[in-house]
Structure formats: C-alpha cells, structure tokens
C-alpha cells in the first residue's frame, strides 16, 4: 500500500509544481511556489542565506563585481573583468592540468612544472607572477626560468627548519600560499597595476 502511495505521489508531483513564471526565470521540475521567492532573496530552503554563487571562478568574479558596483568611485573605463577571468582560468588549468617534479637545490627546492598546449603559457604566467609577488616574503626567495613545456620555480628558505614545510607544500601549496591573491585579483579587475608592491 505504501509503495502504491509513493508511486502515485511521484506521478502527481509535477501537478503541484509552479506553473507560472516570472519573465526570464527558469522553471525546474519539482520547484514549489515558495522556492522562487527564496531563491530570489538568496535564501536556501531552510531560510539560511546562501553564500556560494557558482563554481569558484564565477564566485570570485561575482564577488569582485559586487564590490565594484558598491563603490561609487569605481572607474568603469579601466575595469577589466575579462582579464581577471583569464587569470582565474590560468589558475585552474595550472592546478589541474600541469605536472610538477621537485628536486633539491642548495637551501631549497626547484619545481619543474610542465604541461601541454595552452597550459604551458599559463604555467609561465603563473610562476612569474607568483615569484614576483612572494619573493622575499618570510625570508624565502623565489625565482623562475622558462623550461621546455613550462617553467621552473626555485624557492630557497631562510631557516633550514623551513625546508620540511617547503617539501610538504610542494609546488601547488606554494602557489596557493600568501594572502596576496585577493589583492592581486582586485587590482587586475579594477584597472590598477596588479604587480605593484
């Protein structure tokens, strides 16, 4: 009996779905009449405010756009969201599609990072930008050279005890280190020099 009720309820569910739409709104089967209002208010089904705006690049762009729109002094003639999007894409493909091989050098490690096709240029841009931003931070020194199919990032540490941390972080942990990313992204999007120190 319970199985029959559940089957009937499953077939009847579309009848209870919202059938009128606000212009431009996409209807999803099973959406109830109170859900569009909650979605428009940025609220989840439990009334909890939603934070995530989509996948990470989309959310990073949305955060920057909201900040630019909220600032009456924004100079829209120099805003470059497309440039920020290209940088976020570099971050994504380097993280996912490159390979890193570490070797010991005096006082640190060298990471040979390689990839295929468009990943090669992304590796070089990311390695140069990160080395430029991080060189000297916490006494660590960063340098890069181009190698076939990518770039080599060399990092030397100030204290011998930091070598274990460097090894544990590896190339990808090093690339994610430092709280400069948000400032860098803001500068890129708002038309400032992203490499100004």
HUNORUR-V826999 format. One record per helix or strand. SS is the DSSP state (a for helix, b for strand). FROM is the first residue (numbers start at 1). LEN is the number of residues. If there is no record, write none. Layout:
# HUNORUR-V826999
ss->SS from->FROM len->LEN
ss->SS from->FROM len->LEN
This chain:
# HUNORUR-V826999
ss->a from->2 len->15
ss->a from->35 len->6
ss->b from->43 len->1
ss->b from->49 len->1
ss->a from->56 len->15
ss->a from->81 len->17
ss->b from->99 len->7
ss->b from->108 len->7
ss->a from->118 len->17
ss->a from->137 len->3
ss->b from->141 len->7
ss->b from->150 len->7
ss->a from->160 len->17
ss->a from->180 len->11
